[in-house]
Structures are given as structure tokens and as C-alpha cells.
């Protein structure tokens, strides 16, 4: 099935720009917004990022403040991670992950490289589960398998985030739930 082959190929090949290849000149907000869609795989899901979203991520402490209304590689790196993680985690949980990463003492380029490496592994693993020769009758089973894998990963992720932020996590999760 051609659509499955396209999905598999994109998941095997499309990756965020490596740190060394991110623009080394500072970008204005409109340039940043137009650059970001090429960082992650998208399937016609509307605007991937808006200036209001960027400003909110900055206010929430997920992304560093702009340097004179200009954004550099560090902003692109953080935004790439935030946009990907926002698909499955709350802002609070993303903040906990980013905070834990900063506490390791690694530099933003090192953290970004780790993020890209982990994303590469996840995309590659998922791509391997996709059989481009699957029939339409096989698609429901494939979708269920992928959904259950997501469920299991989400359970583990939520528990690990609770361990990372023991008291804060319990109080806030009860309020959110």
C-alpha cells in the first residue's frame, strides 16, 4: 500500500536538523515560525507553531527568552523538543523533563543531540512495525498495536515523571484529574 510505504519512509528518513546545521544567524519570530515545520514530521495538521505559542512557552519557562526579539539555535532546539513533546505531555511535564535535562549539567547542544538521538530511535522502531504490504484489513490491527504501545509508553512515562517530581507531581496530578 503506497500510503503505508510513504509513512514508513518518512519515519525512517525525516529527522530534525542537526545542531551544527541549525541557522547560525538569529531569526525574527516570523522566520522562526516558518522554519519550525521542517523540524518534525507533519501530515497536514494545520499550523504547527504560532507566535502566541512561542510566547507562552517562553512565559512557562520551557524556552529561553529571545535575545532582542531574535532567536538562535538554542531556541530552535528547545522549540523542536517542546513541539514534539506537546503532542503527548502537559506543559508541566515537559517543564519537568527539561529541568531534569538541565540539571545533568549538559549544554543545550548536548541535550538537543540526545533528544534527536532518542527521537531517531523511536521513529525507527515504529517504522519497523509498519508493513507496507499490509492489506486494508490489517490496518485496524496495526493501529491497535501502535495505540497499545503508546498506552504502555504513556503509563511508564507518567510514572517516571512522578518519580522525578515526587511531591509536586502528586499534588498537581490530583488537581488536574
C-alpha positions as CSV (number, residue, x, y, z in Angstrom):
1,X,0.0,0.0,0.0
2,X,1.6,3.3,-1.2
3,X,0.4,5.4,1.8
4,X,2.0,2.9,4.3
5,X,5.2,2.9,2.3
6,X,5.2,6.7,2.4
7,X,4.6,6.7,6.1
8,X,7.3,4.2,6.7
9,X,9.8,6.0,4.5
10,X,9.1,9.4,6.2
11,X,9.5,7.8,9.7
12,X,12.8,6.2,8.6
13,X,14.3,9.3,7.0
14,X,12.9,12.6,8.2
15,X,14.7,14.0,11.2
16,X,15.2,17.4,12.8
17,X,18.2,19.4,11.6
18,X,21.4,18.5,13.5
19,X,22.6,21.2,15.9
20,X,25.6,22.0,13.7
21,X,23.3,22.7,10.8
22,X,20.7,24.9,12.6
23,X,20.8,28.5,11.3
24,X,23.7,30.3,12.9
25,X,22.1,33.7,12.3
26,X,19.4,35.0,14.7
27,X,15.9,34.7,13.3
28,X,12.9,37.0,13.9
29,X,9.7,35.5,15.0
30,X,8.2,35.1,11.5
31,X,11.4,33.4,10.3
32,X,11.3,31.1,13.3
33,X,7.7,30.2,12.7
34,X,8.4,29.4,9.0
35,X,11.5,27.4,9.9
36,X,9.9,25.1,12.5
37,X,7.6,23.0,10.3
38,X,10.7,21.3,8.7
39,X,11.9,20.1,12.2
40,X,9.3,17.4,12.7
41,X,7.1,15.1,10.6
42,X,3.7,16.5,10.0
43,X,0.7,15.4,8.0
44,X,-1.4,18.5,7.1
45,X,-2.3,19.2,10.7
46,X,-2.6,22.9,10.5
47,X,-0.1,25.5,11.8
48,X,2.5,23.6,13.8
49,X,3.5,26.7,15.8
50,X,2.3,30.2,16.3
51,X,4.0,33.3,17.7
52,X,1.4,33.1,20.6
53,X,2.5,29.6,21.4
54,X,6.2,30.6,21.3
55,X,5.5,33.4,23.7
56,X,3.5,31.1,26.0
57,X,6.4,28.6,26.0
58,X,8.7,31.4,27.0
59,X,6.4,32.5,29.8
60,X,6.1,28.9,31.0
61,X,9.9,28.7,31.2
62,X,10.1,25.9,28.5
63,X,12.1,28.1,26.1
64,X,14.7,30.8,26.9
65,X,13.7,34.4,26.2
66,X,14.6,35.9,22.9
67,X,17.7,37.9,22.6
68,X,16.4,41.3,21.4
69,X,13.5,39.7,19.5
70,X,15.8,37.3,17.8
71,X,16.0,33.6,18.1
72,X,19.1,31.4,17.7
73,X,19.9,27.7,17.7
74,X,19.1,27.3,21.4
75,X,15.5,28.5,20.8
76,X,15.1,26.2,17.7
77,X,16.4,23.2,19.8
78,X,14.1,23.8,22.7
79,X,11.1,24.6,20.4
80,X,11.7,21.4,18.5
81,X,11.6,19.3,21.7
82,X,8.6,21.2,23.1
83,X,6.5,20.9,19.8
84,X,7.2,17.2,19.7
85,X,6.5,16.5,23.4
86,X,3.4,18.8,23.5
87,X,1.7,16.1,21.4
88,X,1.7,13.8,24.4
89,X,2.7,15.6,27.6
90,X,1.4,18.6,29.6
91,X,3.4,21.8,29.8
92,X,4.2,20.9,33.4
93,X,5.6,17.5,32.5
94,X,7.6,19.0,29.6
95,X,9.0,21.5,32.1
96,X,9.9,18.7,34.4
97,X,11.8,16.9,31.7
98,X,13.6,20.0,30.5
99,X,14.5,20.9,34.1
100,X,15.9,17.3,34.7
101,X,17.9,17.6,31.5
102,X,19.4,21.0,32.6
103,X,20.2,19.5,36.0
104,X,22.5,17.0,34.3
105,X,24.9,19.8,33.5
106,X,24.8,19.1,29.8
107,X,24.9,22.0,27.4
108,X,21.9,22.8,25.2
109,X,23.7,21.3,22.1
110,X,24.3,18.1,24.1
111,X,20.7,18.0,25.3
112,X,19.4,18.6,21.7
113,X,21.7,15.9,20.3
114,X,20.3,13.5,23.0
115,X,16.7,14.5,22.1
116,X,17.4,13.9,18.4
117,X,19.0,10.5,19.0
118,X,16.1,9.4,21.2
119,X,13.6,10.6,18.6
120,X,15.6,8.8,15.9
121,X,15.3,5.5,17.9
122,X,11.6,6.0,18.5
123,X,10.8,6.8,14.9
124,X,13.0,3.9,13.6
125,X,11.4,1.4,16.0
126,X,7.9,2.5,15.0
127,X,8.8,2.4,11.3
128,X,9.9,-1.2,11.7
129,X,6.4,-2.1,12.9
130,X,4.8,-0.8,9.7
131,X,4.4,-3.4,7.0
132,X,3.9,-1.5,3.7
133,X,2.4,-4.7,2.2
134,X,-0.4,-4.7,4.8
135,X,-3.9,-5.0,3.4
136,X,-6.7,-2.7,4.4
137,X,-8.0,-5.5,6.7
138,X,-4.6,-5.4,8.5
139,X,-4.7,-1.7,9.3
140,X,-7.1,-1.9,12.3
141,X,-4.8,-4.4,13.9
142,X,-1.7,-2.3,13.2
143,X,-3.4,0.8,14.5
144,X,-4.4,-1.1,17.7
145,X,-0.9,-2.4,18.2
146,X,0.6,1.1,17.8
147,X,-2.1,2.6,20.1
148,X,-1.4,0.0,22.8
149,X,2.3,0.6,22.5
150,X,1.5,4.3,23.0
151,X,-0.6,3.4,26.1
152,X,2.1,1.3,27.7
153,X,4.8,4.0,27.0
154,X,2.5,6.7,28.4
155,X,1.9,4.7,31.6
156,X,5.7,4.3,32.1
157,X,6.4,7.9,31.2
158,X,3.8,9.2,33.7
159,X,5.2,7.1,36.5
160,X,8.7,8.2,35.8
161,X,7.7,11.8,35.7
162,X,6.0,11.3,39.1
163,X,9.3,9.8,40.4
164,X,11.2,12.8,39.0
165,X,8.9,15.3,40.8
166,X,7.6,13.3,43.8
167,X,5.6,15.8,45.9
168,X,4.8,18.3,43.2
169,X,3.6,15.6,40.8
170,X,1.1,14.1,43.2
171,X,-0.5,17.3,44.2
172,X,-0.8,18.7,40.7
173,X,-2.0,15.4,39.1
174,X,-4.8,15.2,41.7
175,X,-5.9,18.8,40.9
176,X,-5.7,18.1,37.1
177,X,-7.6,14.8,37.3
